[in-house]
């Protein structure tokens, strides 16, 4: 386990905690381990091959009984000789007609399907790989965006699953996932805070509040999109701040209590702008420090060394 790096976790809504793991997927301790296979169940990718070697050849035989596996499907098998793992999920995120290249839409669908199936089987944890970044030739940005998009919105449907682990041995992919999911979590939390404050706000401002919530959602989607450039994310954050400041001014004139909630939204937008360059470009080993977007005690990501993440209270 030496050299393994993990993150303390993120909450993207619901009961499930999301963690990032820089190390082998079989070392995560997850009850369900996911691998990406081609439609012909060749198990040629490095992760699929390592899982097959550890679990036993009968796993491949069992998958092949299903014939040609359709793109976007998940085949569930036992874990063979693996200890501590209850199920193996075998997904297909590539298309034969596209020369087995990974399809970003299939990455989103496979992520969502795996989460719901693990919850349906009442499993406590599931480990996901960086889908398609091997033989599927997906760019790391495509994989990260697809997985985060697949995770977004699915957790409120879960009743049994407690933990989702994104596992990769690539330090740049690990850092990119952490940095992106921080943006998504920060904005999602602020959206939820504003929605909870709605009963305390004057109905005359609901139109402006609706605009702000829509802009926050756009900024969150831009943050999750790993292919987005720095200028686009900055523009979304600036638009969010502008609407937040307008709402804050109107609330202050009326002396409404939820003004603090709006100030937290503005602060989050400013933090994104101040540190926008942290979210783009290659992450060098030993670098890639992540800023804290949530006003907690700090979040530092150092792919080349020990990772320390301290998640405290909001203030």
Secondary structure, 3 states (H helix, E strand, C coil): CCCCEECCCEECCCCCEEEEEECCHHHCCCCEEEEECCCCCCCCCHHHHHHHHHHCCHHHHHHHCCCCCCCCCEEEECCCCCCCCCEEEEECCEEHHHCCEECHHHHHHHHHHHHHHHHHCCCCEEEECCCCCCCCCCCHHHHHHHHHHHHCCCHHHCCCCCEEEEEECCHHHHHHHHHHHHHHHHHHHHHHHHHHHHHHCCHHHHHHHHHHHHHHHHHHHHHHCCCCCHHHHHHHHHHHHHHHHHHHHHHHHHCCCCHHHHHHHHHHHHHHHHCHHHHCCCCCCCCCCCCCCCCCCEEECCCCCCCEEECCCCC
